[in-house]
Amino acid sequence: MQYRTLGKTGVDVSALGFGCMRLPMKDDEVDFEQFSEMIKMFLDNGFNYFDTAHGYHNGLSETALRRCLTSRYPRESYLLTNKLSSTYFKTEEEIRPFFEKQLERCGVEYFDFYLMHAQSAQNFQKYVDCKAYETAFELKKEGKLRHVGISFHDTAEVLERIITTYPEIDFVQIQFNYVDYEDPNVQSRKCYEVCRKHGKPVLIMEPVKGGSLVNLPKEALALLPAGSPASYAIRYAAGFEGVFMVLSGMGNMEMMESNIRTMHPFVPLNEDELAATDKAREIIRQYNQIPCTKCRYCAEVCPKNVPIADLFAVYNEYALAPHAAGPQHFYLPLSDLSDIVKPQYLTE
């Protein structure tokens, strides 16, 4: 197994991380049997990094990890990451009780990594005002978490401001894949370069862009003949200098097996394969798909409980195959959504 020492932390991290935002489900509950089998396979193959957040599966991700991981395996056999999300605190005084609740729900006495979640210009000031970073640094001194980082969704300029304000952070997690590499909104390359400039280890999320880099246009798929589309995407992200781990949200054993084959052992893309991803990127952009990663954060706060990610997925499928029966069958007619307040970008 290939481990990478995470910067100055001295922690050996497996090159593939298990993102627990898209777990196997049975009805409205986590499929504990399948999840347990996936965890066993992951650990048996030498991987050690698990990532969760309180909002994942409405809290079920944390408790599923307690049931299937932390209550069954020695604490030193895995690394566990959790996050402080802005929706779960309004004041400085609320942060510690929430953190203690997370420890309890996960069944551990400390977190190896703790992230200020989904940092952006929109929410960063709230974390500053509530002294969220300072609280995390205090918890680190107390041994209740080992390392403090951020997950980030905004421009490189905003990332520069956050790292400059809090240079003590140990690492940065960014959205990074071959389609978003030069995207003017995501700015994967520019954010990566900010991390390198400040010497911050980089963790990668959305290497397969919420699964959208699996279902490629036929022309793009033809450019990637060796291996699965997902393997190209993961190997692309994991091959950059300073990238220590790539997170993948795995919802079934097939995904787990595929990712293990890709990363055990890890082989970076060669020049021809990198050139192929560049060409595939240009083809994918021509289809004007909605850049949704299916994180479902928007649905969590939607007052009408609209399945936004599912509708976007149907639209994107239609963009690839407008004459196929599937997208038209599953699409919910807009007439049924007549009472929904349209987002501002749809009314402009």
Phi, psi and omega in degrees: 000137178269116174253151179234128180284120189284087175054225182277358181290333183078004182273132177271117185247135175292148185293343176243132177248149180266104176279125188256040177264340183231066184281160175295135184240150173228111190059238181254017182234155175296139175283091188297323181296311180292319179299319179297320178294322179293317178299316180299315179297318181300310181290320181298333180267009172093003178275153190219000190252125179238138184233128178219178173202156185299326183282347182293123183054036178053043177094347183288335179297316180298311183290330176292323176294323177296317183288320189258342182239293194290334178275354186244336188239150178301144184300327182282356183272355182212159174247132184237128180246137172227179189217154172258107182266143188294338183285350187251011173208148177239339181224165177300322184294340183273348187289311182299312178301323178295317179299314180298324177295322178295317177302315181296315182294327179274347178074035180228164178263346177203158172256140177290322180223142178223126187249140163285116198276135171051051182292139181202172177298332184289324185244350185302319183298327177298317178296323178293310183299324181270006179054042182294317179295315181299321178297318179296320179295325177293318178296327176296315179298328181279353179084009181274346168213154187263324185214141183250132177217190177225150163254145196225136176220084177187198184278163178298327179297318179292319178299318177303317181295318181294314181294324178292323179289320182233073181293350181285345182300144188273335184196168181227135177251122184234157172281126188207122175200172188289340176279320182277357186305316179247015180296130184292340179268312181285319178056048181304310183298313183296320178293319176301317181293327175296316178300316180295320179301321182265005178069029181265128175301144184250127169252143186251132168243160180056045177295334179252010175054054178066021180094352184290340178271012171265316180267083186265156170302149184304321182295322179287320181299324181295340180279347185239069189284331186263109181092172181280158175303323179295321181295322176299315184295316181291317179295326177300308184293321185285349186272357182277142178297136180089353174272122186257339181198144177244122178276140173225126175279113186248120185258359178198172183295327180298317177296317180300311181299319180296315181292324177295319177299323181291321189254004183224086004271159179277132176232116181295159177297141174275180185299319180294320180291322176297319178297324179294321178293327176298316179292320179297322179302315182294324178293314181300320182296332182294341183273355175051047178283156176287127184282064182260134179259005179062034176288336177068016176298324181295321182293330181297332182249005181288123183293343181253004179055041178285132177284073190301312182298323180293320178294319177297321180297320178295317178299315181295323177295321178295323180298326179281326184218078186296342182259001179285151183282330186305303183301320182291328181290321186270348185289133177274117184305140181298336179298334179280352181247027188294338182267006181276135175284123182288139173301156185303321185291344177271347182258352181282000000 
